[in-house]
Structure formats: structure tokens, C-alpha cells
Amino acid sequence: MAASGAVEPGPAGAAVAPSPAPAPPPAPDHLFRPISAEDEEQQPTEIESLCMNCYCNDMNREVVKTDSAATRIPELDFEIPAFSQKGALTTVEGLITRAISGLEQDQPARRANKDATAERIDEFIVKLKELKQVASPFTLIIDDPSGNSFVENPHAPQKDDALVITHYNRTRQQEEMLGLQEEAPAEKPEEEDLRNEVLQFNTNCPECSAPAQTNMKLVQIPHFKEVIIMATNCENCGHRTNEVKSGGAVEPLGTRITLHITDASDMTRDLLKSETCSVEIPELEFELGMAVLGGKFTTLEGLLKDIRELVTKNPFTLGDSSNPGQTEKLQEFSQKMEQIIEGNMKAHFIMDDPAGNSYLQNVYAPEDDPEMKVERYKRTFDQNEELGLNDMKTEGYEAGLAPQR
């Protein structure tokens, strides 16, 4: 309920309002009827009295103001917020007097501290006191979302032209303030974006066991998915490691990517090899099994150089005990691998990942790459067994556990 009324100066003299019920005549020697608990006809005694300031009743309208009501006087840009005062049964003059008392309460302390606001508050108090004198018309607005506030209509049951009552639908915020509706859940805090953050944690170097730091970063690969890159650089021995973990789950289908290497520019393609991916180069009769070299996020050139280094520097194929024929094969393999890296030899590069978490850049994206073929296939039982999926039950497991409880 919102009630507003314009208060205007009234004529001098008393305006006597009729009593709701005439009280029995008092005893001859008493002005008021004697108060007695045994008197069943005892009723409140009303005496009409004038305001000592203006000698009239225009400011004497009864007002019921609840805790949830806000009071405003637009002419002074003055507002008493809701729930800042207790509810009261008073008059228009009483509301203003109460506001003046609240403002004057801390004025001595402000003046003692030479607070600059003390003078401005004094000026405002003077304006409020002028309202009590009704030197000029002003508007009193009581806005109560509970609908329980009231401003008297002295002309009831006739219409009061100076009083306007407006009913409105409460907003959700007002209903929450009144406790009529559960407060809306607080907004979830925004998740921290780790894509632009490099996280660090302490570890030990896998070579010399000296204290080192591992850097970890979440990277979004275009047209693919998110991966986690972890890199360790040992300042003691200079050892470096680069490991990649897939940021997603095992895909429903396996992936086989075949690239026909025809030019040296193919070496710059970005490549993600997961731990479950095998690599094959038919022209070299070469195959790299799962988990060898671990997960890597690099370029095609970088992976081929890692493969060449892994094969040619294997300790079991070097030294005095090495087979001369095997050494020649390794040298031939290294030379052919160098020709492929330099773009002087065409070859097919095949990545087979039954988990579907490996990736090779399509330089023609979003169009199809004429030199690259991507196949999706259903995993075999043996592939699921190797990935540990055959014994993994993700549906209906609660029903299976029920008899054991």
C-alpha cells in the first residue's frame, strides 16, 4: 500500500471532530469520569486540543506506520528507509518530530568533532521544523509493501481529495524482504578461467632427483578439445620433460588418422599424441606401440625427431655387443626419417588411438584436408580390455549393489 497526501495550511481555530460515542456524564465534582475496573461502561475520554504551534489540526491526521514502510517527503528529498524504524501509531506531526529527534541525536558529537556535515544537518532540521508549521504545502508518501500502513481520512466516509491510496503488486524483491518468499539462491561464483593461467607445483627431477617445478596449463586445441600440458625443467641437470593429458573422457569411438606427407610444410602441423595412441609409418616398416613416448603435444616434425632419437639411441642397439647388420638398418632408418622430415621423401603417417583422444591439425579447416583421412571405428573387445573398459560399469551399478547392503 502506498499512501500519499498533500498537507496545506489550515484556518486558525479548532476543528472539533465528533466523538465516536458520548461518554457518561462525569460526577459534579470531577472533570473526568472516575476510572474504575468495576465500571463496565468505562470508555476512553477524548478531549479536543489545538496544536500549540499552528493552533489547528491539519497535522493531526492519525498515521499507522509499520516496520516495512518507507516514508518520503519529495519536496525536501527526504526519505526514511524501510526497517530503519520500528512501527508506530502516531500523527503526521509525530512522524516529522521523530525524524527531527533522530537527526538531532548525534549533533553535539558532530559539532565537537567539527564535522562538516553538522551544519548541513542543522539546516535540514530547520526545514523539517518549517514543515511542522505548514508554512507551505508538502507531500507525505508512505510506501508499505505489506499493505498494513494507514493514513487517516478525517472526512470519512466522504472522499478526501488530499489523500491518494494506490495498491500495487509486490515485486519478488519486496516479497523476499517481507519473508513471504524464499530468497533467490545466490549466483554461483564464476569459475576461475585456468586457460590463461600457468599453475606450478613442486616436484623432483626424474633424472637427478633434485627439487624442480612442474608447470601445468590447460590448452584448448582448435576444432578438437581441451588438453592438459605439464612440463618440467630441471635447473640442476637441465633435464626437460613434456607430458600431455587429455582433458576429456574416453570417446565412444576410436580414431585412426592417416596423413600423406608430401611436402616439408606438413612438418609444422600441430599434433597431439595421447598415451593410448600408436604410430605407424608403412614406408619404413615402423610401428610405435601404445604408451611409448607417453603423451605429447608437439608438431609432426617434433614427434618424428623424438621417434628417430628413441630408435637410434636405444642402449640395447648400441655398444660393442650390437649386431653390425642391425646397426646398418638403424642408420638406414635414420637417413630415411631425415628425408621425410626434410620433405624429400613421401610417406604415410598413421595415428591409431582407440580412446579417440589424439589429434592432427587440419591446415584446411574447416574444409576437408585432401591429404588427411580421419576414420571413426568401433573398438574391439581386446582394445576395450586394454583400456580397462570391459570391467567398468557406469550404468545401473546402484541396483547391483543394493542386495549387498
N, C-alpha and C positions, 0 to 999 in steps of 0.2 A: 504494500500500500504506500502510495506517495501522496502526501497531503501538503498543499501549499496555500498560503493565504496572504493577502496584502493587508498590512496594518496601516491605518490612516489616523491622523489626529482627530479626536472627537471633541464634542462641545463640553464646555465646563459644566460641572454639576454631576450629581449622582444619577446613575441609571439603575433603578431598583428592579431586580429580577423577582418574579413571583416565586414564593416558596412552594416546594412540591406538595407539602401537606402542612396545614396550620397546626402548630403545637398548642397543647392545652394552656390556658392562661396561667401565668405564674402566681404564686402567693402574693398577697398585697405587700408584704414587707420585703419581697425579693424581686430583683430584676429578672433573674433566670429561674426556671423551674428547678426545684431541688433534685439533685441526682440521687437515685436510689435503685439498688439492684432488684428490689421487690416491686418496683413500678413497671408493670407490663406495658404501659402506654408511653414509656420513656422514648423520646425521639431526638435526633440531633437538632440543636438550635442554631439557626442561621441568622447572622446579623450583616446587613449590607454595610460595606465600608468603602470609602474612597481611597484612591492612591494618593499618598502624601506628596508625590512629585507633580502629577498632572491633574489631580483631582477628578479623574474619570476612570472608566472601566474599559477602555478599548484594549489594554494589555492584560486583561484578567481572564482571557479565554483559558479554560482548562485544557491541559495537554497531557496525554499519556505517551511517554517515550520509552520504548523497550531497549534492551541492550543492543539489539541488532539494527537499530535505527541510526541513520546518519542525518545530521542537521546542517542545513546550509542557509546562508544569507547572501545571495548573489551580489547585492549592492556593495558589500564590503569584501567580496571574495573570501568569505569566511566559511569554514566547514569544521564540524565535529565528527570525526570518522566513527563508523560503527564499531561497537565493542570497546570503545575508549572510555565510556562512562557507563555506570550502572543505570538500569531503568528507573524511571521516576514518574510520579504523578505530581504535576506542577502546573504552572501557567506560562504564557509566552514571556512575561516579565521574569519569571523564575528561571527559565532557560538561559536568558541573557545574563541574569545575575550570577548564575552558576558558572557561565563561561568567563565572566569578569573575575570571579574569585579564583578560578583555575589559573588565569594569566597572572594575577597579582601575587600568587603564592610564592614564586621564586624571584620576584622582582628585587627584594632587598639584597639577596646574594648577587644578582647580576649587577646591581649598582655598586656594591662593594668591590666587585672584581672589575669594574669599569668596562663591563661588557657592552659592545656597540649595539647589541640588539635590545638592551633595556630601554633606550629612548624610543625605539620604533614600537616596542610593545606598549609603552605608555601612551603613545599617540593612538594606537589602535584601541586601547581601553577607553580613551576619551570618545572615540566614535561609537563604541558599544554603549556607553552611558548616554550618548545622544539618542540612540535608538530607544532607550527606556523613556526618554522624554517625548518620543514620537515627533521629533522636530520635522521629519519628512517621511513620506511613505516608504516602506521597505517590504520585502517579500521573505517569508519564512517557509522553508521547504523541509519537510520531514520525510525521508525516504526509508521505508522499512520493508525489506523483502519478506519478513514474516507476516506482514499484514496486521499486526497487533497494536500498532500505534494509533493515536486518536487526537484530533483537534476539535474542540467544542464548537458547535453551531449554536450561537445564542438565540437565533431566530427559529430554531426547530419548532414545529415541523415544516416551517416555510424554508425556502431555499435561501442560502447565504451566498450572495454574489461575490463576496470576497474570498470564499473558500472553494478550492477545487480539489477533488479527490480523484485520483487516477489509479485504476487497477491494471496490473500487468503480469505477464507470465515470468516467473523466475528463470534466470539463466542457470546453467549447470554449476557454474562457479558459486552462485548465490546459494543453491541447494547444498553444495558441499560445505559452504561456510556455516550454514544452519544445521548441518549434521543430518539432513534429510536424504542424502545420497552419499554412497561410498566415494571417497576421494579417488580420482583417476590415478591409476598406477603411474609412478614416476617414470619418466622416459629412461630407457636403458642408456647407460653411458656409451658413448661412441667407442667402438672397438678401436684399439690402437692400431694404426696402419704400420705394419712392420716391413712393408715393401721398400721403404726408403731408409730403413734403419739397419745398421750392421751390429749384430749382437756379438759380444765377446765373452768367453768363459775360459778359465784356467785349465790347463791340461799338461801332460808331459810329452815330450818329443818321442815318437815311436822308434827313433834311431839311437839317440844318446840319453834318453830319459831325463833330459834337462827340463826345467819349467818352461812352458811355452803357452801361447794363447791361440785358441781356435776362433776364427771369425765365421759367423753364420749369417746368411742373408736369404730372405725369401724373394724369389725372382719369378715374374710372370713371363712365360715364353709365348710370344705371339702365335695365335692360331693353334695353341696346344693347351698347356695347363701350368700350374704353379709348381716350382721345384725348390728344394732347399739346398743351397750350396754351402759347404763347410770347407774351409781352407786353414791349414796350419803352417806357419812359417817359424822355424826354429832359429833364433838369433845365435845360438851357441854353435851348432854344426852346419847351419844353412839348409837343413833338410826341409823340403816342402811337400805337402800333400794336398790333394784336391779331391773332394768326395761330394757326390750328389745323391740326394734322397728325393724320391718322388713325393710331391705334396698331396697326392690323391690316393684313392684306393685302387685295388686291382680292377682293371677294366673287364666288362663282361666277355669281350672277345680279345684274342691275341692279335698282334700286329706284325706283319712282315713287310719291310721297306726295302725296295730294290732300286739302287741308283746306278745308272750307266755313266761312268766317269769318262768324259770326252774332252775335257779342257781343264787347264790349270785353275781356272776361276772356280771350279767345283770345290776346290780345297778350302774356300772361305765359307762354305755353308756351316751354319751352326748345327751342333749335333748334341743330343742327349742320349747317353747310353746308360740304362739302368743296370742294376746288379743282376737282373734276370734276363738280360739280353745277350744273345750270342751273335758273333760276327763271322761272315764268310766272304772270301774272295775267290771265286771259282778259277780264275785265270792263274792264280798262284797255288791252287790246291791247298788253300789255307782255311782253317776254321778255328775260331776262338770261342771257347765254351763259356757258359754262364759263370758269373761271379769273378772271372778273370779280369784284372784291371779295375774291378769294382765299378761303381757308378761314376760317370764323368759327364761334365758339361763343357764342351770344347768345340773346336772346329774339326772338319773331316781331316784336315792336314795334321792337326794335333793328335788325333786318335791314331792315324796311320803311323806317325813317328813313334808313338808310345808302343804300338804293336811291334814295329821294327826293333826298337830297343829291347823289348821284352824277349824277342826271339833270338836276336844276335848276341845278347849279353847274358844269356842263360848260363849259370855256372856249370850246369851238367853237360853243356855242349862245348865248353872251353877247357883249356889246360892241356897238359901232356897226355891225359887219358882220352882225349877226344879222338873220334874217328876221322881220318883225313877225308873220306868221301862225304861224311856229314858236314864237315867244315866247308867244303866246296858248295854244297847245297845251300848252306846258310848264307854264304857270300852271294850266290846267285839270287837267293830270295831278297837279300838286302838291296841288290842292284835293281831288280825289277820293282821293288817297292819305291825306290828313289825315282825311277822313271814314271811311275804312276803319280807320285807327288808333284813332279815337275810338269806333268801333262803330256809326257812323251809316249805314254802307253795307255791304251783304253782298257778299262776293266769294269767289272760289276762289283758293287759293294752292297752286301745284303745284311740287314739287321733283322733278327728274328726275336721278338720279345713276347712270350706267351702271356705276360701280365699286361701288355698294351701300354707300358709307361715309357717307351722310348720314342725319340723324335729326330727327324732330319729336316732341315729347313727347306721349304719350297720357295725358291727365289722368284717364282712367277705368281705367288699368292696374291689375290685369292683365286687366280686361274690355275688350271691343272699344269703340272710340270711335265713336259713331254719326255724328259729323261728319267723320271722317277715314278715308280709304281708302288702304291700303298694297298696292301691286302689285309682284310679282317677275316679271321678264321676262328672256328670253334676249337677250343683246346681239347686235347686228347686226355684220356684218363691218366696216363703217365705224366703229362705236363701238369695236370691239377695235383697229382700226388707230389710232384717235385716242389710245387708252390705251397703245399700244405693245405689245399682247398678241399680235398675229399673228406677230411675229418672235421672240417669247420662247419658247424651248424649255426646258421643265423636266423632261422625261422622256426617257430614252434618249439623252441628249446624249453620254454617255461612249462609247457604241458608235459614234456618228458621228465622234468624234474619234480613235478607235483607228487607222484607216488612215493618219492624218496623222502619227502618232508615229514 
